[in-house]
Amino acid sequence: MDSSKLSRIVREEFIDEYGSIICNDIQKEVFGKSYNLWDPQEFEAFEEAGGHDDKCPSVTGNAAKWTAKVLLDEGIEPTL
């Protein structure tokens, strides 16, 4: 399977879980609203809501998990 098909599988996982692949949309799903991270007050609110404590790490962890599953399902083993 080529990389575009593999990435499409991960994309579909994002859509199934969060309704979108777009950060602002994912923020709305996870936080109930999106934040303008360029605005210092909104960035502070984002942090206070757990942005970098558990919310975003959970999203990126899911992305890593889905990617690893796709690669392993295709027999693509990691090399160190």
Secondary structure, DSSP 8 states (H G I E B T S, - for coil): --HHHHHHHHHHHHHHHHS-SSHHHHHHHHHSS---TTSHHHHHHHHHTTIIIIIHHHHHHHHHHHHHHHHHHTT-----
